[in-house]
Amino acid sequence: MKRIALATCTAWPKLTDDDNLLIPALRQLNIEAVAVVWDEPANWAQYDQVVIRSCWDYHLNPEKFLGWIENLEASCISVQNTPSLIRWNADKRYLRQLRAAGISIPPTVWIEDREEISAQEILEAQGWVSGVVKPTVSASAHNLRRVFKDEPLFQVTGPAIIQQFVPEIVSCGEWSLVFLAGEYSHAVIKRPTSGDFRVQCQFGGSAALAEPPAELVDEAAKVIASLPDEPMYARIDGVDCAGTFVLMEAELIEPVLFLGLGNAARRLAEAIVGRMS
């Protein structure tokens, strides 16, 4: 029987409830899957494949995480998503490439390495009332901050980005469209709690199964087609702004995939087996 390592973190040593659904789904396909913490000692060579799942702390030590990925690659250990795609997706400056490929993203200002500037200076120059500051390496809204033109100065040190605030996130919610083996699988609509703009569950946000308009699925598929490599799994997060799909993030490293919806766990398990062969 082939063995799969589902890589996780110390906070979730036995995986999240969502990712745990993969274990019985893979067992039905004659694959043994076990949870392994990515930054603890382990014999990774004993596994036929390492699938990145609940590694939700990678952004706190990105050099160590990417070094681990590089070591797996150098040891010819199969990793999904692929190491090249993980490296590309680990820094939000990938959004520049997607924008150049014709993908709509919020109006964005890039703050380069060691550059220092106040958020209000950018808001004033761009004519924005509000913006969202993000480190270029981040996950789960870590160090995400909404800023306003008329509040006290907030200094930003690069590398970072500041994007014009998209009010539809609050009024309409944010779509998460899940693709498995390059094909659209399912979607949820995420909404922030009252008084917040962050849709993540740890900040009170909610997520519900929903059927997106066909146009949104087509636009998300264009994002998938614009990636440098086809992902085994991907979550494309974006907002419907008056009929235009505006990409917020292409989540290719450790996104929640809502595997409890429909047969998603089985579909991902089949994609894993497909990549093994």
N, C-alpha and C positions, 0 to 999 in steps of 0.2 A: 504494500500500500504506500502510495506517495504521501509526503508530508509537506504541509504548508505552515509557515510562520506568519501569524497575523500580528504585525508589529504594533505595540501600544506603548503607553507611558506609565510612570510610577503611580500617577494618580488614578489610573484605570488599569491595574495589572491584569485583570481578567476580562478586559475589553468593556466597552459600553454595552448596554442592553441591545442597542441596535446592531452593533457589529457582531455580537454573540450569535445572532441569527445565522451568520455564515457557517458556523461550525456544524450544525445538523444538515444544512443545505449541502455542504461539501461532503459530509459523511455519506449522504445518499448517492454521491457520485464516486464513492470509494476513495475519498481523499481525507486523510487525517489532518485537521487544522488545530493549532494550539496558539494561545496568546503568549507573546514573548516581549518583554520590555526592551525597547530599542537601545537604551544606554546602560544596560546591565550586562555583565559577562554572559556570553552565550556562544554555543557552537553553531553558528549560522550555516556552516557547510553541510549540516545534517538535513537541511530542508531543501526540497526541490524548488521552492519559490518563497520569497519574502514579499508579502503584500502589506503595504503601508496602510494602517487603519487609525487607531486612536492615539496617534503621536501628537497629542494636543499641546505639548510643551516645546516643540521643536524650535519655535520662534524665540524662545528665551535663551537658547544657545545654538544659533544657526550654524556656526562654524563647526561645532562638534557633530551636529546632525548631518551636515553635508559631508563631513569627513567620514562618518559612518557609512553613508551611502557610497562614497568613493571607495572605501575598503571592501564593501560587498561587491561592487562592480569589478574591482581589481582581482577579487577572488573568484570571478566568473560565477557569482551567485545571482540567479535571476531575481530581479526586483520589479515590482509593479506598483504604481506607474513607473515608467522607465527612469533611470537615473538622470538622463539628459532632460527629460520633461520636469522632473522634480527640481533640478537646479534652475531651470528656466523660470519656473513658477514661484520659486522661493522669494523673489524680490518683485515688488509691485511695479517696478519699471518695465515689466513685460507688457503692461498696458499701453506703453508707447508703441510697441510693435503691432499690437492689435488695432490701435487707432490708425496706424499707417496702412494697415490692411483693409481699412474701411469699416471697422467696427465702431459703433457709437459708444462713447464713454462720457461721463459728466465733464464739463469744462474743468481742466486740470492745470495746475501750476506745479512744476517739478522743482524741488529744492535740493540742490546737489550736495555732495559730501562736504561737510564742514562749513557749508554756507549757513549764515545766521540772518534771519529776517523776522519781522513781526508779522503775524497773521493778518493784522489789521492793515498793514501796508499793502499786502497782496489784495485783500478785499477791496480796498480803496481803488487800487490800480485797475482791478477787473470790473468794478462796478457791482460787486456782489454784496448783499446784505449779510449773508451767512455762508460759512464754509465748513468743511470737515477736514481736520488734519489727521493724517495717517502716516506712521513710519512705513518705510518701504518694505521692511520685514516685520510682519505682524500676523496674528491670527486671532480669531474669536473676539474681535473688536479691542484687542489689547492696545492700550494707549491711544485709542480713538477719541478725538475730542471735537465737539462742535464749537465753533467760534463765531462771534458777531462783530460787526463793524463798529458798533458804539460801546463795546465793553472795554475794560482795561487791556493794555497791550499784552499779547501773548507771544513770547519769543519761540520761534521754531528753528531747530538746528537740523540740517540735513544729514543723511539722506531722508527725505520725507516728501509727501505730496499734500497739497491742499486742493480740494475739489469743491466746486459750488454745491451747496446743499440742494438735494433733490427733494422737494416737498412731497412728491408722490409716494415716497417711502412711508410717510406718516398717513397720508390721506387714502392711499390705495394698497400699500404693502409692497413687499419685494418678492419677486418670483425666484424660486430655486428649481431649475430644470435639470434632472438627472439623466446622464447618458451612460450607457453600459456597452462596452465593445463598440463604441462609435455610434450607437443607435439610441434615439430618444426612448426613455423608459417611463418616467412619471414626473410629476411636479407637485410642489407645495407652494402655498402663498404664506409668507411670513409677515407678521405685523408686530410693531412695537407696543409695549404697554403704554397707557395714558401718561403723557408728560415726558416720554423718552423718544429717541429716534433710532435706537439700536434694536434690531430684530432678534438678536441671539437670546436663547432661552435663559441663560444665566442673568440676563438683565430684564427678565420678565416678558420677553417676546413669546409669541405663539406661532405655531406652524400647523397648517391644515391642508390635507389633500385637496387639490383643485385641478381643473382642466383648463390649461392655458389656451388662448386663441391660437389657431394654426399659424398665424403670422409670427407670433412670439417663438413658437417651436422652430420655425424656419430660420429666424434670426439667431437663435441659440445654436442651431446646427451650423450656421455660418461661422460662429466662433470656434466650434469644434474643428471645422475644416481649415481654419486659419492657424491652428496650433502647429508647432514644429514637429509634433509626433502625435499619432493617434492614441489617446488615452484609453486604458482599460476601463477606467471609471472617471467621471467628471461631473461636477455640479456647476452649472452656469447660473450665476446670480445676477439679476437685473430688474429693472423697473420699466413698466409700461408708461411712457410719457407721451400722451396724446397719440397713441398708435405706433410710436417708435420705441423699440427695445433698446434701453440704455444699459450697457454692461457695467456692473459694479465690480464683480470679481469672477475670474475663472478659477474655480477651486479644484486643484489637481493633486494635492498632496494627502490631506487627511480630512476631507469633508464628511460631515454627516450625510449619509445617502438615503436615509428614511427607508431602510430595507424592509421594514415591517409592512410596507404598503404593497398590496397585490402579491405578485410573485417575484419581487425585486431581489430578495436574497437568493432565490434559485437562479435568476438570470445572471447575477454577479458571480455566483459559484460556477456557472457554465462558462462565463467569460474567463475566469481564472483557469479552469481546466483547458480552455482553448488556447490560452497563452502558454501553458505548460507544454503543449504538444507542438 
